[in-house]
Amino acid sequence: MVEKVAIPKVQDLHIGQLAVRGNWIAACVHSQMAWPIVTTEVPFRERTIFLIPWADAGASAGIMYPAAAVCLQPNEDRDLGQLLISHFLSSLAWAHGRSIEIEQWGGGNLPRSMGGFNGPYVVARDLIHPYVPDPADAKARLALGFYREGLGLNNPAYACLSFFKILNIFKDKGPDQVAWIDDTIPKITDSRRARDRISFLQKSNQTPGKYLYASNRCAVAHAFGTTANPEDPADMRRMRQDLPVAQALAEYAIEHHFGVKSSQTIWEEHLYELKGFTEIFGEGVVASIKAGGSPERNLWPPLPRLTVTLARSGGFAALTNLRSEIVAIADGCANVMCTSDDNLTAMMLRLNFAEERLQIDVKHGLRSGDDGSEGALRGLASVMRFTRDYYVRNGILEVWNWDQRTLLGRCDAFIRKRYFPGTFSRRCLCRM
């Protein structure tokens, strides 16, 4: 059954920080990426970008566009705000592999969007700790801009050209581009559509690099010689067939030449699981632990008070503001005991530095005591709710520094995988 998504009222969105008058810039967007249905804050370049959902402004304006907004300093140049949001949206498009087109700029003294939005609208409940890279290199930033442009173009010829512009950033000569394409083609393995087209091109009497440079890139960029006629169905069909290859080459260049990791690479490395703890322990101590060493106790860092929770949950009282202490370091792991102040609730975290995993064992590593008090019963109910939401609702485990309200580590969603009727096995990244 498809859940019906309610359209919020504009007045219901302009609350909290969005109700503070200031120097606002808002980009009204069309997005193929799932946009959150609640206002979501995303840190970017030491700013806060607000992702604002679509909204009902009433009969006069109709449905307002979803938007990305930022509040600038009172005298800050508004062009800088537009550039900041454009960089953010290009990074977001890269991370999700989906187009995000800016339809119009809004803002003013409040983050006002533009009316007249008629979809389509792809929704998500929220945006959980998105990977939003922000490369400092100007050429890498330009590559991300061309990538977002290519994703958003309906014309396949000009979409191909946008992706080829990325190659042109670091290979300005035609023969160099041809050679790079031919060297890179065998490394394109992730896209089935690209591989199918490459297999077809490899059967022709010229290399894929020569074909793509002459019959695609140059044919779109020039109106003489071999050209792509926008009114010729055969030319446009050929461009649509080439498009997955052009996009795959652009993606390979962004990651392997410009060094901007893809979301797939980030997921495979899963360094986010222990990122905050790695900073607390320090690179030297972590390297020693990974090597199987057990540093002297005087090198064990003091840990902050921790909150263990699940994303979207609203929190669990018994697992909030826990004392934390390292109790053992061995076999590439540090075991951390988290205990409530009344000593009734305890959870063992395993920081598996050797495998870069944040791990828990809900069955054997979570305890909730009973001293007959009302508080003990409330704590037990809180722990039971955590266990239910973790197992049944595909919980996303998070560990926070309670004092600083900063995220120290998180796992991917808990997923059960059925192997045989009546039996289940966890497919999850956060288990001892």
N, C-alpha and C positions, 0 to 999 in steps of 0.2 A: 504494500500500500504506500503510495507516494504521500509524504507529509506536506500539507499545505503551508506555505511560508507567508506569514503575515507581513504586510507592508507597514513599516513604522510611520508615524506622523513626523513632519519636520520639527515641530515643537518638542517632540519627545527626544529628538537627537541633540538639540542644542541645550545640553545640560552639562554640568561639570565644567571641564576645561573648554569644551566647545561653546560654552555660553560666555566665556570671557572675551570681552571686546579687545581687539588688537589689530595688528597688521597681518591679516590672513591671506594666504594663497591657496587656492583649491583647483586641482585638475579634475575636470569632469571626464569620466572614462567609459569606454566600451571595453569589456574584459572577457576573454575566453577563459582566463583563470578564475577559479571559484572565489568570489568576493564574499567577505564575511557579512552576515546578516545583522551583526551588532557592531557598533563602533569599536575599532581595534587599534591599539597603540603599538607602533613598531619603532624601535630605536634605530636610527640611521645617521651616521656621521655626527654623533653627539647632539642630535636633535630627536624630536618625537614626531613621526609621521602618523597622522590619523587616517585610517581607512574607514570611510563613512559609507554606510549602505544606501541603497535607493530609499526614497521616502516620498510619502504622499503630501503634496503641498496644497491640496484642495483643487477646486474647479479652475481657478485662474491659471495655475502653472502645471497642474497635473502631477505626473511622477517625476521626481528629481533624479538626475543622474547619480550613480555612485561616484565617489570622489576620493582623492588622496589630498590631504590638506596639511599645511604646516603654518605655525604662527611665527612670524619674523619679529625682529627687534623693531621698535617704532620707526626708526629712520633707515632701516635696512632696504637696500635696493630690491624691488620686487622681481627684477629679472634674475637675481641670485636665487630667489625662492623658486621660480619656475625651473631654473637649471637644477637645483637640488632635487625637486620632485621628479624631473625627467630622468636624472641619474638613478633615483630610487626605483622608478617604474621599469627602467631598462634592466636593472639588477634583478628585480622581481620576475620580470618576463624570462630572463635567463634561467633563474632558479626553477621556474615552473614549466618552461618550454611552451608558454601560451602567450598570445598577443594581448597587449594592453595598449589601446589607442586613446590618445587624449583628444576629446571632441572639442573642448572649449576650456578656457580658463575663467575661474570665478574667484570668489573670496570677498575681500573688503574688511569691514570691521568685525565681521563674523565669517566663519567658513561656509559661505553660501555656495550651493551648487547651481546647476542650470536645469530648468524644467524641460518637459517634452521627451523624456526617456521612454522608449517603447520596447526595450529588450533587444536581443535575448539576454537573460540574466542567469548566470551560473552561480549558485550560492554555496557557501560553507558556513557552519555555525560560527566559526572563528578561525583565526590564523595562528596556529600553535608554533611558536618559536621558529619562524621561517628562517631559512638560509638566504640571506641577502648580502651577497659579496659587494665590496666597495673598493675595487682596485685603485691604487693611487696613480698608476701609469696612464697618461692621457690617451695613448693609443689603445690600451685595453678598454678604457671607457668609451672611446669612439666605436670600437668593435661591438660592445654591448648595445650601443645606440643603433647601429646598423642592423644588429640582430633583431631588436624589437621592431624596427621598421619593417624588416623582411617578414616577420611573423604576421604583421597587421595588414599587409597589402593583399587585396583580392586578385590583382592582376599577377598571374604566375611569372610573366616575363620580368616585371619590375621587382617582384619578390626575389627572383634569382639574382638580379643585378645587385640588390641590397646585400645579399649574402656574399657575392663575389667582391663587393667593396671591402669586405673584411680581409680577404686575401690580398687585395691591392694595398692595404695599409703596410704590410711588411714585405710584399713582393711587387715592386712597381714596374717591373719589366715583364712583357708578355711571355718570353721563353722561360723566365724564372717561375712564373705562375704555372705554366704547362708542366714543367719538371716537378714542381711541388705537388701538383694534383696527382700526377702519375705515381709519385713516391707515396702519397697518402692514401690513395684509393684502396690498396690492400688492407689498410688499417681500419677501414670503415666496416664495422661488424655489427653494430647495435641496431641499425635500421633495416628492417626487412625490405621495405619499399626501395630504399637506396640500393641495397645489394641486388635486388631484382633488376633495377635499371642498369647498374654497373655491369651485370652479367650480359645484358643485351648490348651495351656499348662495346664491351670487350670482343664481341664477335665481328665488329666492323673493321674496316681497313685502316683505321687510324686509332691512336691511343685515346683513352677517355680524356686525358688532359688536353690534347689537341682539339678534340671535338668540343668539349665544354668551353674552352677559351674562344674558339672561332665561331661555333654555331650557337652558342648560348650567350656568353658574356659580351662579346663584341657585336653579335647580332642584335642584342637589345640596346647596347650603348650607342650604336651608330645607325644612320639612315642611308648608308651607302654600302655597296658590295653585298655581302651576305647579311641580310637584316631580318628581324622578326616582325612580320607584318601583323599588327593588332587586329586586322580584319580577316586574316587567313586562319580558318579553323585548324588546319594542319599544323601551322606554326604554334598556335596557342596550345594545342594538344601536346606537341613536343615539349613545350616549356613546362607544362604541368607534370609531364613524365620526368623531366630533368630536375624539377624542384626539390624532391627529397635528397638527391645527391648534392645539390648546391648547399642545402641546409646542413647536411651531415658534414660536409667539408668545412663549413663555417664553424660548426660546433667543435670540430676537432681542432681547428686553429685557435679558437678562443681558449680552450682548455690547455692544449699542449704547446702552443706558441706564446700566448699571452698569460698563461698561468692562472686562469680563473677556473676554479674547480666546478664541475657540474654537480647537480644534486645527487646524481647516482654515485659519484666519487665520494661525496660527503657521507652518504648513507653507508657505503662500503667501508670507509675508514672509521665511522661512528665515534670520532673523537669527542663529540658533544656529550657522550655518556659520562665522561670523567673530567671535562674541561676545567670546571671550577676547582675540583679537588687537585688536579695537576698543578694549578697555580698556587694552591695552599702548600702543597708538599714541596714544590720547587723542582725544576728540571733535573738537578743533580740527584736528589733523593729518589725521584721516580725512575731515573735511569738505573740506579742501583737495585731498586725493587724489581724492575723488569728483568734484570740480569740474574735474578734469583737470590740476591743478597738480602740481608736483614739488618738495616742500619741500626746503630746504637740508639738506645731509647732517648738519649739527649738530643738526637736529631729528629725524633718524631715531633711533628708540629702540633701545637694546640689547635683543636678544632672549634669552630663556633657552634652555638646552639643551632640545631637543625629542625626543619619541618619536612616531614615526608608526606607527600600528597599525590594526587592524580590530577592531570590536566582536566580542566572544565568542571572539577568536582565541587569547588567551593570550600574545600578543606575538611579535615577530620580532627576534631578537638584533641583526641588522645594522642595524636601523632604530631602535634604542633608544639614548637618551642621545647625541643628535647635536648637534654644534656648529651654530649657526644664525646666518646673517648676511643682512641685506638687501643685495641686489646691484643693485637697480634699482627705481625708482618712476616709472611713466609710464602714461598712458592709463587712469587710474583703478585701477591695479593696483600691488601691491608684490610683487616676486619675492624669495623667500627661499631661499637655498641651505643645505641641511642636509647635513653631512658627518660621517662617522665619524672617530674619533681616528686610525685607521690610514690615513685618506684613501682607502680602497678603495671605500667605499660613499658615494654622493651622491644626493640627491633634491632636485628643485626644486619648491617650493610656490609657487603663485600665489595671493595674497590679493587677490581681485577685489572691492575695496570698492565699485566702481561698481555691480556687480550683486549684491553681498552673497553672493559665492560663494567657497568654498574649492575650489581646483582643482589637479589633478595631471595629468601626462601620463606614464603608466607606460611607454609605448613610447619616448619621446624624453627624458623628464626624470628617468629613474632609471638610475643607473650602478652596476655592481658590478665592480671591478677584480680582477686575478689577478696576484699576485707569486710564485706557486708555493708559498705556505705553506699549511699546514692551515687556518689562520684564514681565509684568502681563500676556500677551498673551502666552509667552513662559512658564511661570509657570503653567497657566491653561492647556496647552497642556501636560506638564509633569505630572500633576495630573491625567488628563484623561487617559494618557498612563498607569499610575500606576493602576488606577481603572480597565481598560480593562485587563491588564495582570493578575491582582489579581483574577478577576471573571472568565474570559474566558480561561486563560492559566494556571489555577490551581496554582496560585502563592503561593510561600512559603515565608511568612512574616518574615523579619529579622529586628532587631533593633541593631544598632552598636553605640559604643562610638566613636564619630567622631575624637576626639583628639588622642586616643590611638589605633584606628583601631582594637578594640576588640569587639567580638560579645557578646551582653548582653542578648539576648533572641531571640527565633525563634518559629514559629508554624509549624505544618505539612501542607501539601498542602491543599489549598482550594478545596473542592469537592462539587459539586451539586449532589443531589440525587433526581431522579424523583419518585414521589409518584403516581400522577394521570396525565393523558394526559394534557399537557399545563401548569402544575404547577410544581414548583421546590422548594425544601427545602435544605438549606445548611447543609452539613455534614462536619463540620469544627471545629477546636479547637480554633479559633481565632475570635470570634464574641462577641459583647456586648449583 
